[in-house]
Amino acid sequence: MRRLVCLLISMACSGLAAAQGHRPDFDPSTLKGPASGTQNEVLVLGSPHLSQLPSSFDAATLQLLNDRLAGWRPQAIAIEALSGAQCDFLRRHPHRYKDTVDSYCWDLAPAQAATGLDVAAATAQAEQLLAAWPADPSPSQRRRLAALFLAGGERASALVQWLRLPEADRRAGDGLDAALAGQLQALERRRDERTLVAARLAARLGHERVYPMDDHTADSVSTDQKAYGEALWKAWSNPATEKRKRLDQALDERLGTSDGVLAMYRAVNAPDRGRLVFDSDFGAALNEPSPQRFGREYVGYWETRNLRMAANIRDVLGARPGIRMLVIVGASHKVYLDAYLHQMHDVRLVDAATVLR
């Protein structure tokens, strides 16, 4: 009997191991380095999309948050935005990416008409300027670089240059025509974490640009969009989603003050938030039962997007080893980027709670 019990236990354990799959012995996260020198420090800040907050939200209440982030003194800031180069690629494949371009890429025609440059040429000239950038650039140089960033599809970086100008010099000239100057004036007021937090913080800290790190090359059109949408909405109708709604509503009610905004950022970056998001969204989709496996299609897109975002962040760190980088991203991405970046040998993650307290 004892032998039979042992055999059954062994079979059960073997079955469990098989279900879990092979676990590799090599874990990059345990091999941190370098042995001497400075690791990269990365703070991934999950953010609500400010454009989706109640209309009563006042950008002035971001002051306390921005002060906390400035106090950490990041040396580079990455944002959830598509690079001009990726949008240029997406435009070349409209059969797959037309909706993505319409949703996430700017119309570059005004900037390209003003400068006479396409994305590749404008990007090359911007990089050449930055490679020989003086310690104290003139307003004319900043306006020229802003125009190049706009033509290259890097609006947030153009705004950094605009904000670094004295107000009297925020005007047309040096490649910025009246229409482009108007775009930058509108961006100053745009309710968006990339402009109200990232670009302003970059200008405040003396940075010359921000780094777009989003990726939408995994986007595709489902074979049955209607059924796809219905399957996901059904999966998302669950107790975890209702809990998220209640928590978000309570946070929204406190947005009238800087303390309330800081409390919102603390909450969406709290350790327990990631599991709630998973249970509400991606975990629910993973187990969505449609014959077409729509939920798994969605999760595959989501994981691929986050992996490519992490790779874009790692690419910047590879060119500037030993820096502190702030990554500002939609709150649902945070735990995925934390998990993926933690695997990198010379990346040390910084707890958002220590910066936001």
N, C-alpha and C positions, 0 to 999 in steps of 0.2 A: 504493500500500500504506500509506504513511504517513498519507494522508488517511483511509483506511478505519480504521486503528488509532485515530486521533484521534476519529473519529465513534463508534466502539465505546466508547471511554473516556467520551466526552461522554454517550452514552446510559446507560452504567452509572452515572455520577455523578448524572444526572437521575433515574434510577430509585431510587437510594439516597436522594436528597433527597425524592422523593415518598413513599417508605416512612417516612421520619422525620417528615414533615409540616411544615407552615409553622412557622418559628421567629420569634416576634414580635420586633420591634426594641425594644419598650419593656420594660425590666426594672426593676421597682420597687426591687429590692435594690441597684441601683447609684445610687439617688437618695436617699441617707440624709440625715437632718436631725434637728433644725433646725440652721440655720447658727450660731445661738448658743443657749445653754441646754443642758440635760441630756437626752440620749436616755434611753429606757427600757432598762434592762439586764435581761435575762431568762436565768435559768439553768434549763434543762430537765433535771431529774434523773430518769433512768430508774431504776425501782425494781422488784425482784422483789416479788410480792405476798407479804407476810410470812405471811399465813395459809396459804400453800402450802409454806412451808419445813418442814424436818424438825421433828418434835415436840421435839427436843432444843434447838431455838433458844431462846435466852434474851434477852428484851427488853433486859436490862441491857447487852448487848454493842453496842447502838446508840449508846452514849455518845460514842464517838470520832467517829462520823458526825455526830451532832447537834452536837457541838462545832465541827466543821469548817463546817457549814452556818450555825451561829449566828455564827461569825467573819466570814462574808460579809455578815451583817446585812441580810437581805432586808427590805423594807418591806411586802411583801404575799406571801401564800402561796396558791397555787392547788392544788387536789387533784382527783384522778380520782374524782369523785362526781357524782351527779345532783343538781341543785338541787331544792328543794321545789316550785318553780313548774313545772319540767319534769315531775316525777312527777305533779303535779296534772293537767297536760295529758294525760300518758300514761293516767292512770286514766279519762279521758273517752273513750278509744278502745280499749276492751278487745278488740275484734275483731282488732286488730293488735298491741297491746302488753301483753296480759295476762301473758305469760311474762316480759317485761321488767320489769313492775311487781313481779312475784313475786320476781325475782332482785335487783333494784337499788333498790327503793323501800321505805322503812320504813313500818311500820304506825303511822299518826299518831293513831289513835283515843284512846289513853291521854292524849296531850298535848292533843288538842283537847277532850277531856272535862274536863281539869283547868283549861284556860284559857277554854273557851267560844268558841274562835276557829278558823276554818278557815285554810287556807294563805294565802289572799290577805290576810285581816285580820291574821293574826299577822305576816306579812312586812311589811305596811304599818306596824304598830306598832313592830316592831324597827327599821325604817329611821328612823322618827320619833325613837325613843330615841337612836339612834346620831348623828343629826343634831345633837342637843343634849347629847351625852354629856359629862359633866364630866371634868376631869383626874383626879379621885380619886373614882370612883364608890363608893357604899356597897355592902356585901355584899347588902343588899336589892335594890339596882338590878341587880347582877350576876345574882342568882337570877331576877329578873323577866325580864331579857334572855335568860337561858338557857332559861326556859320558853317564851318567844316563838320562839326559834330552833327548839326541839323541835316546837312546833306548826306552824311553817312548813317543817318537813322538813329543817332544817339541823343535823344532829346534831353534826358536827365542830365547828361554830361554838359550839354549846351547850357542848361539852366545853371549848373555849377559855375561856369564861366560868367554868365550874366549876373549872378548873385555876388560874385567876387568884384564886380565893377562898382565904383562909387555910383550912387543913384544918378548923379548928373551925367554919367557916361553910359547909362543904360539907354541907348538910342541906336538908330540905324547908322550904318557906316561900316566900311571894311568887309564887305561881303554880306552884311546883314541889311536887307532892304526893309522898308516899312512893314511889309507883311510878316517877315520873320521876326522883327522886333515885337510886333503885335502878338505873335505866337508865344514868345518868351514871356511877355507881360501876362498873357493868359495862363501860362504854366505856373507862374508865381502864385496864382490864386487857385490852381486846380486842387481839388480835394482828393489827395492821393498820397499814400505813405512814401512813394518814391520822390515826390516833390516837397512835401511838407516836413518829412523827416530826413530822408537820405540826402537829397541835394542840399538842403539847408545845413545839415550837419557837415557834409563834405566842405562846403564853402566856409563854414565857421572854423573848421580845423585846418584850413589851408590846403585842401586837396585840389587837384586839377580836374578830377573826373570821378565818376562812379562806374561800376563794372556790371553790365547786364549779364545775368547768368541763367535766365529761364531758357527752356527748350521746348519746342512744340513739334519736333520732327516725328514724334510718335503719334501725332494726330492722324486720324483717318475717319472716313465716313462709314458708319455701320451699314450693312446690307439692308437693314430694316430699321430706320431711325425711329419710327413710331413705336414699334415693339421694344426696341432698345430702351427708349426713354421710359416707357410704362414699366418695364421690368425693374429698372433702377429705382424709380419712384416708389414702387412697392417694397423693394428691399430696404429703402431708407425710412420707411414708415415703421419705426420700432421704438421701444422705450428709451434707448440711448439717445435717439434724435430728439425725443420730447424733453429729456433732461438737458440736452445742450440748449434747446430753445429757452427753457426756463432760466438757465444760468446766464445766457446771453441777454435776455430781457432784463434781468436784475442788474447786470453790468451797464446796459444802455441807460438805465434810469439814473446812473451816477455820472454821466458824461458831461455834466455842466461845469465841472471843476477840473483842474490839473490833477488833483489827488484821485478823482474818479477815473480819469484816463489812465493814470499810472496803475491803478488797481485793476483795470481791464487788461493791461499788458501783463501784469503779474499773473493774472488768472489764466490767460491763454497760453502762457509759457510755464505753467505749473507742471510738476512731474506727472500728475494723474490725468492731465488733459489729453495726452496722446492716446491712451487706451480708450478713453471715452470717444474720441474722434474715430478711432478704428472700429469700435463696436457699432457706432452710429452709421459709418460710411463704408469703409473699405472691407471690413470684416463681414458686414451684412451683404455687400455685393459679392464677395468671394463665395458665399453660400447661396447665392440667388439661383433658383432651380430651373430656369428656362432651358428648353432643349438646345437653344442656340448658344447657351453659356455666355449671355450678354455681360453678366457681372464679372466673370473672369476676363473677358475682353477689356472691360473698364479698368480692372485692377492691373492688368498687364500694361495698359497705357500709363497708369499712374506711377507704377514702379519704374518703368522705363524713363519717364519724364524726370523723376527725382534722381535717378542714377546719372542722367545726363546733366542735370543741374549741379549735382555734386562734382562731376568731372569738370564742369566749367569753373567752379570755385577752386578746385584743386589746381587747375591750369594757371590761375592768377597767382596762387601761393607758390607754385613752382618757379615762376618768374621773379618773385620777390620773397625769397625764403626768410623766415624769422620775423614776420610781421604779425600785427594784430588786425584781424579782419572782422568787420561787422557784416553779417548777412541779414538783410531784411526781406522776409518772405511771408506769404500767406500762411496763417497759423496751422493749417492742416499739413503743410509741408515740413514743419519744424522737426518733428520726431524722426521722419525719414532721413532728412539731411543730417541730423545729429548721428543717427545710426550709421549711415554710409561714410560720413567724414571721420567718424571714430576709427574706422578701419585703416586710415592713412597713417603711415609711419611717423611723420613729423607734424601731425596736427593734434593739438591739445584743445579740447572743447572747454568753453567757459560757461558756467552756469548763469543763466539769465537772472536768476533770483539774486545773485550777489551784486549784479550791476543795477538792478531795479529797486533794491531795498531802500 
